[in-house]
Amino acid sequence: MSEELMVEAPAESWHSGLSDEYRGNESLSQIPDLNTLAKSYLDAQQYAGGSIRIPGEDASTDDWTAFNSKLTAKVPTLLNLPTDEDEARAAMYSRLGRPESADGYQVDGADPDFLSWAHDNGLSNAQVKAWQENTQEQGKKLDEDTDQQMQEANDLLKKEWGHAYDERLSQAKNAVLAYADAETQSFLLESGLANNPNMIKLMAQIGATLTEDESAGLQSGNRFTLSPNEALDRISEVRRNREHPYNLAGHPQHNMEVEKMESLYSQAYPEAS
């Protein structure tokens, strides 16, 4: 028998048992055997059983309630908002981390009015905590900057005023207390002008014009202390005046004027005293 006669005829395809209506279907042609067909059918049934059908336009409230219940069970993280606008907003804020009331924010020392505002506007606990931490950090930095500005102003004025520093600073404070109301004083502090050397010098000049009655009860200070420049001017005046007791060794007030001159030199050169 020849080899050509020994070749087996191909097995009949399972598609041959289908009616003409289905035998030529392209989708079925991709399925090689009945087992694969059965598996595809069972998978489709299982998928259909686990799917959730969206209710139609004429669905009842019960249908929608059942749908929402199944949907929430299937997707726990899904945010299912109520139809009422206020309730929907509250539900959304709650899911985003807002506590039930303003008292529920886990922060210490926060302004109750701010917490109430934060709750009304849907801020989460994490957002309020971040705000508080940022505010405290900014406040700390502001205090540090203010202290630095104050120190720089003091160093400059001490160098310029020398021994007259305490008196001039007292005069500046007197001017503020005498002429600035509480609102103006707050503005000077908040704006940083209270630590501005030029502003302090201006206030000192104003304070120096106050009478004893106007200064009563305000900052007290030595009213005879001079700045280095003022002391140098006095020294020059005395030295130019040949009739001054300081320049006349036999004058009865010579020794007293010498002591005054020593005091002037001490004020003119405070770093050496």
Number of C-alpha atoms within 10 A of each C-alpha: 5 6 6 7 7 8 8 7 6 6 6 8 10 12 18 11 10 10 9 10 7 14 14 13 11 9 8 13 12 10 15 12 13 12 10 12 13 12 11 12 11 12 11 11 11 10 10 11 9 9 11 13 10 12 13 9 6 7 10 11 10 9 14 14 11 13 16 15 12 14 17 14 11 13 9 9 9 11 13 14 13 13 8 8 10 10 12 15 14 17 16 17 19 15 14 15 15 25 18 12 11 18 12 12 23 12 16 8 6 14 11 11 10 12 20 14 13 18 22 14 11 18 19 19 21 15 15 20 16 13 13 17 13 12 12 12 12 12 12 12 12 12 12 12 13 17 13 13 17 17 13 15 17 18 12 13 21 18 15 15 23 22 21 25 18 18 22 28 22 21 30 24 20 25 25 20 16 15 13 14 11 11 8 12 16 13 14 17 12 11 11 14 14 23 20 16 18 13 14 23 17 14 22 21 15 18 24 18 12 15 9 9 8 13 18 11 9 16 15 14 14 12 13 7 20 22 24 22 15 16 21 17 13 17 17 11 12 17 13 11 11 11 11 15 18 22 16 14 11 10 14 11 13 16 15 12 18 15 12 14 18 12 16 22 18 17 24 25 18 18 10 8 10
